[in-house]
Amino acid sequence: MKYICKRCMVFQEDEAELLPKIQSYIDTLDNSIKVHETIYQERLQHCENCSDLINGICKHCGCFVLVRAIKRKLHCPHPKLPKW
């Protein structure tokens, strides 16, 4: 199986199709692994204000922040100054 860089796939997607796919994935996650909506919004706010956010992708881990921020067990991957 050939490895495909997830970051590169962003540019292959039509932007109009990408966000609904991410939201669909988030919707399929079990509620037990999600943070409360208030915490989710706070996490996203920190990410939006971070200079290491590039086109919705975290520079440190390569994740879509919309997905990373919703998961209870994940944290901000910033190596020196985690935001959440």
PDB file of N, CA, C and O in Angstrom:
ATOM      1  N   MET A   1       0.849  -1.182   0.000  1.00  0.00           N
ATOM      2  CA  MET A   1       0.000   0.000   0.000  1.00  0.00           C
ATOM      3  C   MET A   1       0.891   1.241   0.000  1.00  0.00           C
ATOM      4  O   MET A   1       1.840   1.338   0.778  1.00  0.00           O
ATOM      5  N   LYS A   2       0.583   2.153  -0.852  1.00  0.00           N
ATOM      6  CA  LYS A   2       1.349   3.381  -0.973  1.00  0.00           C
ATOM      7  C   LYS A   2       0.911   4.380   0.100  1.00  0.00           C
ATOM      8  O   LYS A   2      -0.282   4.594   0.314  1.00  0.00           O
ATOM      9  N   TYR A   3       1.899   4.990   0.773  1.00  0.00           N
ATOM     10  CA  TYR A   3       1.615   5.993   1.797  1.00  0.00           C
ATOM     11  C   TYR A   3       1.269   7.318   1.124  1.00  0.00           C
ATOM     12  O   TYR A   3       1.966   7.773   0.218  1.00  0.00           O
ATOM     13  N   ILE A   4       0.181   7.923   1.585  1.00  0.00           N
ATOM     14  CA  ILE A   4      -0.225   9.232   1.065  1.00  0.00           C
ATOM     15  C   ILE A   4      -0.224  10.214   2.223  1.00  0.00           C
ATOM     16  O   ILE A   4      -0.891  10.000   3.236  1.00  0.00           O
ATOM     17  N   CYS A   5       0.509  11.257   2.068  1.00  0.00           N
ATOM     18  CA  CYS A   5       0.588  12.292   3.098  1.00  0.00           C
ATOM     19  C   CYS A   5      -0.782  12.953   3.282  1.00  0.00           C
ATOM     20  O   CYS A   5      -1.384  13.425   2.318  1.00  0.00           O
ATOM     21  N   LYS A   6      -1.264  12.982   4.519  1.00  0.00           N
ATOM     22  CA  LYS A   6      -2.567  13.582   4.799  1.00  0.00           C
ATOM     23  C   LYS A   6      -2.579  15.064   4.473  1.00  0.00           C
ATOM     24  O   LYS A   6      -3.598  15.598   4.035  1.00  0.00           O
ATOM     25  N   ARG A   7      -1.465  15.724   4.682  1.00  0.00           N
ATOM     26  CA  ARG A   7      -1.396  17.156   4.367  1.00  0.00           C
ATOM     27  C   ARG A   7      -1.572  17.389   2.874  1.00  0.00           C
ATOM     28  O   ARG A   7      -2.252  18.328   2.458  1.00  0.00           O
ATOM     29  N   CYS A   8      -0.958  16.532   2.075  1.00  0.00           N
ATOM     30  CA  CYS A   8      -1.046  16.688   0.622  1.00  0.00           C
ATOM     31  C   CYS A   8      -2.464  16.446   0.124  1.00  0.00           C
ATOM     32  O   CYS A   8      -2.897  17.038  -0.864  1.00  0.00           O
ATOM     33  N   MET A   9      -3.185  15.564   0.823  1.00  0.00           N
ATOM     34  CA  MET A   9      -4.550  15.245   0.409  1.00  0.00           C
ATOM     35  C   MET A   9      -5.459  16.456   0.526  1.00  0.00           C
ATOM     36  O   MET A   9      -6.456  16.552  -0.190  1.00  0.00           O
ATOM     37  N   VAL A  10      -5.133  17.371   1.411  1.00  0.00           N
ATOM     38  CA  VAL A  10      -5.940  18.575   1.563  1.00  0.00           C
ATOM     39  C   VAL A  10      -6.012  19.320   0.241  1.00  0.00           C
ATOM     40  O   VAL A  10      -7.069  19.822  -0.143  1.00  0.00           O
ATOM     41  N   PHE A  11      -4.907  19.388  -0.438  1.00  0.00           N
ATOM     42  CA  PHE A  11      -4.858  20.146  -1.682  1.00  0.00           C
ATOM     43  C   PHE A  11      -5.509  19.397  -2.834  1.00  0.00           C
ATOM     44  O   PHE A  11      -5.808  19.998  -3.865  1.00  0.00           O
ATOM     45  N   GLN A  12      -5.734  18.096  -2.679  1.00  0.00           N
ATOM     46  CA  GLN A  12      -6.414  17.320  -3.705  1.00  0.00           C
ATOM     47  C   GLN A  12      -7.926  17.421  -3.559  1.00  0.00           C
ATOM     48  O   GLN A  12      -8.664  17.148  -4.506  1.00  0.00           O
ATOM     49  N   GLU A  13      -8.381  17.805  -2.395  1.00  0.00           N
ATOM     50  CA  GLU A  13      -9.807  17.914  -2.117  1.00  0.00           C
ATOM     51  C   GLU A  13     -10.344  19.263  -2.591  1.00  0.00           C
ATOM     52  O   GLU A  13      -9.660  20.284  -2.525  1.00  0.00           O
ATOM     53  N   ASP A  14     -11.553  19.237  -3.058  1.00  0.00           N
ATOM     54  CA  ASP A  14     -12.259  20.475  -3.352  1.00  0.00           C
ATOM     55  C   ASP A  14     -12.613  21.080  -1.990  1.00  0.00           C
ATOM     56  O   ASP A  14     -13.210  20.402  -1.154  1.00  0.00           O
ATOM     57  N   GLU A  15     -12.257  22.328  -1.761  1.00  0.00           N
ATOM     58  CA  GLU A  15     -12.487  22.949  -0.458  1.00  0.00           C
ATOM     59  C   GLU A  15     -13.941  22.867  -0.033  1.00  0.00           C
ATOM     60  O   GLU A  15     -14.231  22.743   1.156  1.00  0.00           O
ATOM     61  N   ALA A  16     -14.854  22.935  -0.980  1.00  0.00           N
ATOM     62  CA  ALA A  16     -16.275  22.855  -0.653  1.00  0.00           C
ATOM     63  C   ALA A  16     -16.646  21.478  -0.127  1.00  0.00           C
ATOM     64  O   ALA A  16     -17.647  21.342   0.578  1.00  0.00           O
ATOM     65  N   GLU A  17     -15.865  20.453  -0.451  1.00  0.00           N
ATOM     66  CA  GLU A  17     -16.152  19.089  -0.010  1.00  0.00           C
ATOM     67  C   GLU A  17     -15.401  18.721   1.269  1.00  0.00           C
ATOM     68  O   GLU A  17     -15.831  17.824   1.995  1.00  0.00           O
ATOM     69  N   LEU A  18     -14.321  19.378   1.547  1.00  0.00           N
ATOM     70  CA  LEU A  18     -13.475  18.998   2.670  1.00  0.00           C
ATOM     71  C   LEU A  18     -14.150  19.216   4.020  1.00  0.00           C
ATOM     72  O   LEU A  18     -14.180  18.297   4.839  1.00  0.00           O
ATOM     73  N   LEU A  19     -14.685  20.388   4.272  1.00  0.00           N
ATOM     74  CA  LEU A  19     -15.301  20.677   5.565  1.00  0.00           C
ATOM     75  C   LEU A  19     -16.472  19.733   5.858  1.00  0.00           C
ATOM     76  O   LEU A  19     -16.553  19.227   6.977  1.00  0.00           O
ATOM     77  N   PRO A  20     -17.372  19.472   4.924  1.00  0.00           N
ATOM     78  CA  PRO A  20     -18.446  18.511   5.220  1.00  0.00           C
ATOM     79  C   PRO A  20     -17.918  17.104   5.548  1.00  0.00           C
ATOM     80  O   PRO A  20     -18.522  16.392   6.351  1.00  0.00           O
ATOM     81  N   LYS A  21     -16.810  16.705   4.938  1.00  0.00           N
ATOM     82  CA  LYS A  21     -16.232  15.390   5.239  1.00  0.00           C
ATOM     83  C   LYS A  21     -15.673  15.363   6.657  1.00  0.00           C
ATOM     84  O   LYS A  21     -15.844  14.382   7.380  1.00  0.00           O
ATOM     85  N   ILE A  22     -15.015  16.429   7.043  1.00  0.00           N
ATOM     86  CA  ILE A  22     -14.484  16.513   8.404  1.00  0.00           C
ATOM     87  C   ILE A  22     -15.636  16.515   9.407  1.00  0.00           C
ATOM     88  O   ILE A  22     -15.586  15.810  10.414  1.00  0.00           O
ATOM     89  N   GLN A  23     -16.662  17.300   9.134  1.00  0.00           N
ATOM     90  CA  GLN A  23     -17.811  17.361  10.041  1.00  0.00           C
ATOM     91  C   GLN A  23     -18.524  16.015  10.115  1.00  0.00           C
ATOM     92  O   GLN A  23     -18.977  15.617  11.189  1.00  0.00           O
ATOM     93  N   SER A  24     -18.627  15.321   9.012  1.00  0.00           N
ATOM     94  CA  SER A  24     -19.238  13.996   8.994  1.00  0.00           C
ATOM     95  C   SER A  24     -18.447  13.028   9.872  1.00  0.00           C
ATOM     96  O   SER A  24     -19.029  12.234  10.611  1.00  0.00           O
ATOM     97  N   TYR A  25     -17.129  13.099   9.789  1.00  0.00           N
ATOM     98  CA  TYR A  25     -16.283  12.250  10.636  1.00  0.00           C
ATOM     99  C   TYR A  25     -16.513  12.570  12.107  1.00  0.00           C
ATOM    100  O   TYR A  25     -16.670  11.660  12.922  1.00  0.00           O
ATOM    101  N   ILE A  26     -16.534  13.842  12.450  1.00  0.00           N
ATOM    102  CA  ILE A  26     -16.746  14.262  13.834  1.00  0.00           C
ATOM    103  C   ILE A  26     -18.102  13.762  14.337  1.00  0.00           C
ATOM    104  O   ILE A  26     -18.223  13.311  15.476  1.00  0.00           O
ATOM    105  N   ASP A  27     -19.105  13.846  13.486  1.00  0.00           N
ATOM    106  CA  ASP A  27     -20.448  13.400  13.861  1.00  0.00           C
ATOM    107  C   ASP A  27     -20.503  11.903  14.145  1.00  0.00           C
ATOM    108  O   ASP A  27     -21.346  11.454  14.920  1.00  0.00           O
ATOM    109  N   THR A  28     -19.617  11.126  13.528  1.00  0.00           N
ATOM    110  CA  THR A  28     -19.629   9.676  13.736  1.00  0.00           C
ATOM    111  C   THR A  28     -18.884   9.250  14.999  1.00  0.00           C
ATOM    112  O   THR A  28     -18.996   8.100  15.423  1.00  0.00           O
ATOM    113  N   LEU A  29     -18.127  10.162  15.600  1.00  0.00           N
ATOM    114  CA  LEU A  29     -17.391   9.826  16.820  1.00  0.00           C
ATOM    115  C   LEU A  29     -18.358   9.593  17.978  1.00  0.00           C
ATOM    116  O   LEU A  29     -19.358  10.298  18.119  1.00  0.00           O
ATOM    117  N   ASP A  30     -18.051   8.613  18.789  1.00  0.00           N
ATOM    118  CA  ASP A  30     -18.862   8.331  19.964  1.00  0.00           C
ATOM    119  C   ASP A  30     -18.745   9.495  20.944  1.00  0.00           C
ATOM    120  O   ASP A  30     -17.659  10.039  21.142  1.00  0.00           O
ATOM    121  N   ASN A  31     -19.846   9.868  21.545  1.00  0.00           N
ATOM    122  CA  ASN A  31     -19.854  11.006  22.477  1.00  0.00           C
ATOM    123  C   ASN A  31     -18.924  10.808  23.664  1.00  0.00           C
ATOM    124  O   ASN A  31     -18.474  11.782  24.268  1.00  0.00           O
ATOM    125  N   SER A  32     -18.632   9.565  24.004  1.00  0.00           N
ATOM    126  CA  SER A  32     -17.774   9.303  25.155  1.00  0.00           C
ATOM    127  C   SER A  32     -16.325   9.724  24.924  1.00  0.00           C
ATOM    128  O   SER A  32     -15.566   9.877  25.881  1.00  0.00           O
ATOM    129  N   ILE A  33     -15.937   9.911  23.673  1.00  0.00           N
ATOM    130  CA  ILE A  33     -14.555  10.349  23.410  1.00  0.00           C
ATOM    131  C   ILE A  33     -14.478  11.833  23.070  1.00  0.00           C
ATOM    132  O   ILE A  33     -13.393  12.365  22.837  1.00  0.00           O
ATOM    133  N   LYS A  34     -15.623  12.495  23.042  1.00  0.00           N
ATOM    134  CA  LYS A  34     -15.662  13.924  22.721  1.00  0.00           C
ATOM    135  C   LYS A  34     -15.693  14.773  23.989  1.00  0.00           C
ATOM    136  O   LYS A  34     -16.228  14.368  25.021  1.00  0.00           O
ATOM    137  N   VAL A  35     -15.107  15.953  23.879  1.00  0.00           N
ATOM    138  CA  VAL A  35     -15.231  16.932  24.961  1.00  0.00           C
ATOM    139  C   VAL A  35     -16.576  17.647  24.811  1.00  0.00           C
ATOM    140  O   VAL A  35     -17.212  17.588  23.759  1.00  0.00           O
ATOM    141  N   HIS A  36     -16.990  18.315  25.872  1.00  0.00           N
ATOM    142  CA  HIS A  36     -18.221  19.103  25.835  1.00  0.00           C
ATOM    143  C   HIS A  36     -18.064  20.227  24.804  1.00  0.00           C
ATOM    144  O   HIS A  36     -16.951  20.688  24.551  1.00  0.00           O
ATOM    145  N   GLU A  37     -19.147  20.651  24.229  1.00  0.00           N
ATOM    146  CA  GLU A  37     -19.128  21.687  23.180  1.00  0.00           C
ATOM    147  C   GLU A  37     -18.427  22.969  23.643  1.00  0.00           C
ATOM    148  O   GLU A  37     -17.713  23.594  22.858  1.00  0.00           O
ATOM    149  N   THR A  38     -18.617  23.361  24.888  1.00  0.00           N
ATOM    150  CA  THR A  38     -17.969  24.567  25.412  1.00  0.00           C
ATOM    151  C   THR A  38     -16.450  24.424  25.383  1.00  0.00           C
ATOM    152  O   THR A  38     -15.741  25.338  24.964  1.00  0.00           O
ATOM    153  N   ILE A  39     -15.964  23.284  25.827  1.00  0.00           N
ATOM    154  CA  ILE A  39     -14.524  23.029  25.825  1.00  0.00           C
ATOM    155  C   ILE A  39     -14.007  22.968  24.398  1.00  0.00           C
ATOM    156  O   ILE A  39     -12.927  23.478  24.099  1.00  0.00           O
ATOM    157  N   TYR A  40     -14.778  22.345  23.520  1.00  0.00           N
ATOM    158  CA  TYR A  40     -14.397  22.259  22.108  1.00  0.00           C
ATOM    159  C   TYR A  40     -14.207  23.650  21.514  1.00  0.00           C
ATOM    160  O   TYR A  40     -13.209  23.914  20.844  1.00  0.00           O
ATOM    161  N   GLN A  41     -15.154  24.526  21.757  1.00  0.00           N
ATOM    162  CA  GLN A  41     -15.072  25.885  21.221  1.00  0.00           C
ATOM    163  C   GLN A  41     -13.884  26.650  21.812  1.00  0.00           C
ATOM    164  O   GLN A  41     -13.235  27.428  21.113  1.00  0.00           O
ATOM    165  N   GLU A  42     -13.603  26.428  23.096  1.00  0.00           N
ATOM    166  CA  GLU A  42     -12.445  27.082  23.732  1.00  0.00           C
ATOM    167  C   GLU A  42     -11.148  26.593  23.093  1.00  0.00           C
ATOM    168  O   GLU A  42     -10.245  27.382  22.818  1.00  0.00           O
ATOM    169  N   ARG A  43     -11.067  25.292  22.861  1.00  0.00           N
ATOM    170  CA  ARG A  43      -9.875  24.732  22.219  1.00  0.00           C
ATOM    171  C   ARG A  43      -9.694  25.300  20.817  1.00  0.00           C
ATOM    172  O   ARG A  43      -8.590  25.679  20.427  1.00  0.00           O
ATOM    173  N   LEU A  44     -10.781  25.355  20.070  1.00  0.00           N
ATOM    174  CA  LEU A  44     -10.695  25.891  18.706  1.00  0.00           C
ATOM    175  C   LEU A  44     -10.268  27.353  18.717  1.00  0.00           C
ATOM    176  O   LEU A  44      -9.521  27.792  17.842  1.00  0.00           O
ATOM    177  N   GLN A  45     -10.739  28.102  19.702  1.00  0.00           N
ATOM    178  CA  GLN A  45     -10.358  29.512  19.810  1.00  0.00           C
ATOM    179  C   GLN A  45      -8.846  29.645  20.013  1.00  0.00           C
ATOM    180  O   GLN A  45      -8.204  30.503  19.407  1.00  0.00           O
ATOM    181  N   HIS A  46      -8.288  28.792  20.869  1.00  0.00           N
ATOM    182  CA  HIS A  46      -6.834  28.811  21.078  1.00  0.00           C
ATOM    183  C   HIS A  46      -6.109  28.481  19.776  1.00  0.00           C
ATOM    184  O   HIS A  46      -5.119  29.125  19.428  1.00  0.00           O
ATOM    185  N   CYS A  47      -6.603  27.481  19.066  1.00  0.00           N
ATOM    186  CA  CYS A  47      -5.972  27.082  17.806  1.00  0.00           C
ATOM    187  C   CYS A  47      -6.057  28.200  16.762  1.00  0.00           C
ATOM    188  O   CYS A  47      -5.092  28.467  16.047  1.00  0.00           O
ATOM    189  N   GLU A  48      -7.211  28.840  16.685  1.00  0.00           N
ATOM    190  CA  GLU A  48      -7.390  29.917  15.713  1.00  0.00           C
ATOM    191  C   GLU A  48      -6.439  31.072  15.965  1.00  0.00           C
ATOM    192  O   GLU A  48      -6.033  31.760  15.029  1.00  0.00           O
ATOM    193  N   ASN A  49      -6.082  31.288  17.219  1.00  0.00           N
ATOM    194  CA  ASN A  49      -5.172  32.379  17.568  1.00  0.00           C
ATOM    195  C   ASN A  49      -3.703  31.978  17.533  1.00  0.00           C
ATOM    196  O   ASN A  49      -2.825  32.802  17.785  1.00  0.00           O
ATOM    197  N   CYS A  50      -3.438  30.719  17.224  1.00  0.00           N
ATOM    198  CA  CYS A  50      -2.065  30.212  17.217  1.00  0.00           C
ATOM    199  C   CYS A  50      -1.406  30.480  15.857  1.00  0.00           C
ATOM    200  O   CYS A  50      -2.016  30.254  14.812  1.00  0.00           O
ATOM    201  N   SER A  51      -0.191  30.948  15.878  1.00  0.00           N
ATOM    202  CA  SER A  51       0.538  31.234  14.635  1.00  0.00           C
ATOM    203  C   SER A  51       0.983  29.949  13.922  1.00  0.00           C
ATOM    204  O   SER A  51       1.453  30.003  12.785  1.00  0.00           O
ATOM    205  N   ASP A  52       0.839  28.812  14.580  1.00  0.00           N
ATOM    206  CA  ASP A  52       1.242  27.546  13.978  1.00  0.00           C
ATOM    207  C   ASP A  52       0.077  26.808  13.322  1.00  0.00           C
ATOM    208  O   ASP A  52       0.209  25.637  12.968  1.00  0.00           O
ATOM    209  N   LEU A  53      -1.044  27.469  13.160  1.00  0.00           N
ATOM    210  CA  LEU A  53      -2.187  26.917  12.441  1.00  0.00           C
ATOM    211  C   LEU A  53      -2.073  27.317  10.981  1.00  0.00           C
ATOM    212  O   LEU A  53      -1.990  28.502  10.656  1.00  0.00           O
ATOM    213  N   ILE A  54      -2.071  26.323  10.107  1.00  0.00           N
ATOM    214  CA  ILE A  54      -1.931  26.585   8.676  1.00  0.00           C
ATOM    215  C   ILE A  54      -3.067  25.888   7.934  1.00  0.00           C
ATOM    216  O   ILE A  54      -3.114  24.660   7.862  1.00  0.00           O
ATOM    217  N   ASN A  55      -3.971  26.677   7.390  1.00  0.00           N
ATOM    218  CA  ASN A  55      -5.110  26.135   6.637  1.00  0.00           C
ATOM    219  C   ASN A  55      -5.882  25.082   7.422  1.00  0.00           C
ATOM    220  O   ASN A  55      -6.299  24.069   6.860  1.00  0.00           O
ATOM    221  N   GLY A  56      -6.071  25.317   8.716  1.00  0.00           N
ATOM    222  CA  GLY A  56      -6.835  24.396   9.548  1.00  0.00           C
ATOM    223  C   GLY A  56      -6.050  23.192  10.039  1.00  0.00           C
ATOM    224  O   GLY A  56      -6.603  22.303  10.687  1.00  0.00           O
ATOM    225  N   ILE A  57      -4.758  23.166   9.729  1.00  0.00           N
ATOM    226  CA  ILE A  57      -3.903  22.049  10.122  1.00  0.00           C
ATOM    227  C   ILE A  57      -2.840  22.549  11.103  1.00  0.00           C
ATOM    228  O   ILE A  57      -2.222  23.593  10.898  1.00  0.00           O
ATOM    229  N   CYS A  58      -2.648  21.777  12.170  1.00  0.00           N
ATOM    230  CA  CYS A  58      -1.630  22.123  13.158  1.00  0.00           C
ATOM    231  C   CYS A  58      -0.247  21.809  12.600  1.00  0.00           C
ATOM    232  O   CYS A  58       0.010  20.700  12.131  1.00  0.00           O
ATOM    233  N   LYS A  59       0.615  22.774  12.656  1.00  0.00           N
ATOM    234  CA  LYS A  59       1.987  22.624  12.156  1.00  0.00           C
ATOM    235  C   LYS A  59       2.785  21.582  12.948  1.00  0.00           C
ATOM    236  O   LYS A  59       3.728  20.993  12.420  1.00  0.00           O
ATOM    237  N   HIS A  60       2.411  21.354  14.203  1.00  0.00           N
ATOM    238  CA  HIS A  60       3.191  20.465  15.064  1.00  0.00           C
ATOM    239  C   HIS A  60       2.827  18.993  14.917  1.00  0.00           C
ATOM    240  O   HIS A  60       3.684  18.125  15.083  1.00  0.00           O
ATOM    241  N   CYS A  61       1.570  18.704  14.609  1.00  0.00           N
ATOM    242  CA  CYS A  61       1.171  17.297  14.536  1.00  0.00           C
ATOM    243  C   CYS A  61       0.592  16.900  13.179  1.00  0.00           C
ATOM    244  O   CYS A  61       0.496  15.711  12.873  1.00  0.00           O
ATOM    245  N   GLY A  62       0.209  17.876  12.368  1.00  0.00           N
ATOM    246  CA  GLY A  62      -0.356  17.567  11.061  1.00  0.00           C
ATOM    247  C   GLY A  62      -1.837  17.234  11.094  1.00  0.00           C
ATOM    248  O   GLY A  62      -2.407  16.844  10.074  1.00  0.00           O
ATOM    249  N   CYS A  63      -2.467  17.383  12.253  1.00  0.00           N
ATOM    250  CA  CYS A  63      -3.889  17.067  12.390  1.00  0.00           C
ATOM    251  C   CYS A  63      -4.758  18.256  11.973  1.00  0.00           C
ATOM    252  O   CYS A  63      -4.344  19.413  12.044  1.00  0.00           O
ATOM    253  N   PHE A  64      -5.970  17.931  11.538  1.00  0.00           N
ATOM    254  CA  PHE A  64      -6.978  18.971  11.391  1.00  0.00           C
ATOM    255  C   PHE A  64      -7.382  19.364  12.804  1.00  0.00           C
ATOM    256  O   PHE A  64      -7.783  18.502  13.586  1.00  0.00           O
ATOM    257  N   VAL A  65      -7.289  20.631  13.147  1.00  0.00           N
ATOM    258  CA  VAL A  65      -7.595  21.039  14.512  1.00  0.00           C
ATOM    259  C   VAL A  65      -9.064  20.805  14.853  1.00  0.00           C
ATOM    260  O   VAL A  65      -9.396  20.593  16.019  1.00  0.00           O
ATOM    261  N   LEU A  66      -9.934  20.839  13.871  1.00  0.00           N
ATOM    262  CA  LEU A  66     -11.346  20.566  14.130  1.00  0.00           C
ATOM    263  C   LEU A  66     -11.536  19.170  14.708  1.00  0.00           C
ATOM    264  O   LEU A  66     -12.433  18.944  15.519  1.00  0.00           O
ATOM    265  N   VAL A  67     -10.694  18.240  14.290  1.00  0.00           N
ATOM    266  CA  VAL A  67     -10.792  16.865  14.773  1.00  0.00           C
ATOM    267  C   VAL A  67     -10.023  16.701  16.077  1.00  0.00           C
ATOM    268  O   VAL A  67     -10.539  16.112  17.027  1.00  0.00           O
ATOM    269  N   ARG A  68      -8.823  17.202  16.134  1.00  0.00           N
ATOM    270  CA  ARG A  68      -7.996  17.028  17.335  1.00  0.00           C
ATOM    271  C   ARG A  68      -8.661  17.658  18.560  1.00  0.00           C
ATOM    272  O   ARG A  68      -8.650  17.076  19.645  1.00  0.00           O
ATOM    273  N   ALA A  69      -9.229  18.826  18.387  1.00  0.00           N
ATOM    274  CA  ALA A  69      -9.797  19.559  19.519  1.00  0.00           C
ATOM    275  C   ALA A  69     -11.037  18.892  20.111  1.00  0.00           C
ATOM    276  O   ALA A  69     -11.367  19.132  21.272  1.00  0.00           O
ATOM    277  N   ILE A  70     -11.716  18.076  19.346  1.00  0.00           N
ATOM    278  CA  ILE A  70     -12.945  17.439  19.850  1.00  0.00           C
ATOM    279  C   ILE A  70     -12.659  16.204  20.696  1.00  0.00           C
ATOM    280  O   ILE A  70     -13.508  15.776  21.478  1.00  0.00           O
ATOM    281  N   LYS A  71     -11.476  15.636  20.544  1.00  0.00           N
ATOM    282  CA  LYS A  71     -11.182  14.370  21.221  1.00  0.00           C
ATOM    283  C   LYS A  71     -10.652  14.608  22.637  1.00  0.00           C
ATOM    284  O   LYS A  71      -9.663  15.309  22.852  1.00  0.00           O
ATOM    285  N   ARG A  72     -11.336  14.006  23.568  1.00  0.00           N
ATOM    286  CA  ARG A  72     -11.069  14.179  25.006  1.00  0.00           C
ATOM    287  C   ARG A  72      -9.620  13.867  25.387  1.00  0.00           C
ATOM    288  O   ARG A  72      -9.026  14.612  26.167  1.00  0.00           O
ATOM    289  N   LYS A  73      -9.047  12.807  24.868  1.00  0.00           N
ATOM    290  CA  LYS A  73      -7.719  12.365  25.299  1.00  0.00           C
ATOM    291  C   LYS A  73      -6.568  13.103  24.614  1.00  0.00           C
ATOM    292  O   LYS A  73      -5.409  12.921  24.987  1.00  0.00           O
ATOM    293  N   LEU A  74      -6.872  13.920  23.634  1.00  0.00           N
ATOM    294  CA  LEU A  74      -5.808  14.641  22.944  1.00  0.00           C
ATOM    295  C   LEU A  74      -5.567  16.002  23.591  1.00  0.00           C
ATOM    296  O   LEU A  74      -6.411  16.523  24.319  1.00  0.00           O
ATOM    297  N   HIS A  75      -4.420  16.549  23.313  1.00  0.00           N
ATOM    298  CA  HIS A  75      -4.027  17.839  23.871  1.00  0.00           C
ATOM    299  C   HIS A  75      -3.349  18.663  22.783  1.00  0.00           C
ATOM    300  O   HIS A  75      -3.071  18.163  21.693  1.00  0.00           O
ATOM    301  N   CYS A  76      -3.092  19.903  23.083  1.00  0.00           N
ATOM    302  CA  CYS A  76      -2.360  20.766  22.159  1.00  0.00           C
ATOM    303  C   CYS A  76      -0.935  20.225  22.021  1.00  0.00           C
ATOM    304  O   CYS A  76      -0.256  20.035  23.030  1.00  0.00           O
ATOM    305  N   PRO A  77      -0.472  19.976  20.800  1.00  0.00           N
ATOM    306  CA  PRO A  77       0.846  19.378  20.612  1.00  0.00           C
ATOM    307  C   PRO A  77       2.006  20.371  20.565  1.00  0.00           C
ATOM    308  O   PRO A  77       3.138  19.983  20.277  1.00  0.00           O
ATOM    309  N   HIS A  78       1.740  21.628  20.841  1.00  0.00           N
ATOM    310  CA  HIS A  78       2.817  22.615  20.793  1.00  0.00           C
ATOM    311  C   HIS A  78       3.942  22.165  21.724  1.00  0.00           C
ATOM    312  O   HIS A  78       3.693  21.922  22.905  1.00  0.00           O
ATOM    313  N   PRO A  79       5.173  22.048  21.223  1.00  0.00           N
ATOM    314  CA  PRO A  79       6.260  21.484  22.028  1.00  0.00           C
ATOM    315  C   PRO A  79       6.716  22.350  23.205  1.00  0.00           C
ATOM    316  O   PRO A  79       7.230  21.819  24.189  1.00  0.00           O
ATOM    317  N   LYS A  80       6.541  23.643  23.123  1.00  0.00           N
ATOM    318  CA  LYS A  80       7.040  24.523  24.181  1.00  0.00           C
ATOM    319  C   LYS A  80       5.948  25.181  24.995  1.00  0.00           C
ATOM    320  O   LYS A  80       6.138  25.478  26.174  1.00  0.00           O
ATOM    321  N   LEU A  81       4.797  25.412  24.368  1.00  0.00           N
ATOM    322  CA  LEU A  81       3.748  26.163  25.049  1.00  0.00           C
ATOM    323  C   LEU A  81       2.364  25.609  24.690  1.00  0.00           C
ATOM    324  O   LEU A  81       1.626  26.243  23.935  1.00  0.00           O
ATOM    325  N   PRO A  82       2.003  24.429  25.224  1.00  0.00           N
ATOM    326  CA  PRO A  82       0.681  23.878  24.915  1.00  0.00           C
ATOM    327  C   PRO A  82      -0.424  24.858  25.322  1.00  0.00           C
ATOM    328  O   PRO A  82      -0.366  25.466  26.391  1.00  0.00           O
ATOM    329  N   LYS A  83      -1.406  24.997  24.473  1.00  0.00           N
ATOM    330  CA  LYS A  83      -2.492  25.950  24.711  1.00  0.00           C
ATOM    331  C   LYS A  83      -3.665  25.331  25.466  1.00  0.00           C
ATOM    332  O   LYS A  83      -4.402  26.033  26.158  1.00  0.00           O
ATOM    333  N   TRP A  84      -3.838  24.008  25.332  1.00  0.00           N
ATOM    334  CA  TRP A  84      -4.921  23.316  26.030  1.00  0.00           C
ATOM    335  C   TRP A  84      -4.555  21.868  26.266  1.00  0.00           C
ATOM    336  O   TRP A  84      -5.343  21.118  26.843  1.00  0.00           O
TER     337      TRP A  84
END
